[in-house]
Amino acid sequence: MLIEFTVKNYASFKDETTLSSETGSRLRKLKETNTFSYKNPALLKSLLLFGPNGSGKSQLINALSTMENLVTRPTRTVTDKLPYHPFLFSKDSKHADTVFKVKIELHNKIYEYSFSYNQDKISYEALILTENNKKRTIFYRNESGVRTSNKLLEESVPKLRDNSLFLYLAQSENHPESSEVYKWFAQDLILLGNGYSLMIPDEYLELMNNEYLKKEMISFLSFADFNISDIKIREIPNPVYEEIFTLLRHDLVENLNVDSLKN
């Protein structure tokens, strides 16, 4: 469960900006029904971003998406460039590192995972676990190298590339805490895009067959002032994919004909 997401020096965000789902001391209305009050810290069940066009709402979601991609889609070679989009309207920031941080709650444990990077390398990375009000650093990485008290992770350090995250390497070695955080990015964090990038997992689409959940979803959309009275799931052909398949079939037929003439 997301507690906080922080971004710095990404797209339109020059300074550090944090999206927090903590309830805060000023929350009064709907505190019992719209919060996870049993959590520590207490968390909101939903967040809505409001603001004028160009205020950075989409860029904040894009920043979280970029962090997800960096975690779940590692570089393949030492020459691969990282997706680096700094704030360009400042001499200080356009060559500085981008910083991403998440604070999440998993199985009554709080993980803080952060890293900074540019297009060529990861400059800093850390994973911190809080359990029973005690903090423990799982690993810490900077320009000098990686520090960890875990023997399995120590043996993995020589395999690490400058342009790849240690978290990905650690989860590939079945390190428990690293695997938990990686699975949150890969499975629990779902970001819906627009147009052809809109990909909703089948298991979530199937939830709409549950009348109670469907009713709750429609009620939520109505409360958010969307003029939606019903939701129906149907399959429609994707013209982009159809065009690609048509071109592939055409090229395949042409190649077969050329080979036949040669023979």
Disulfide bonds with the S-S distance in Angstrom:
none
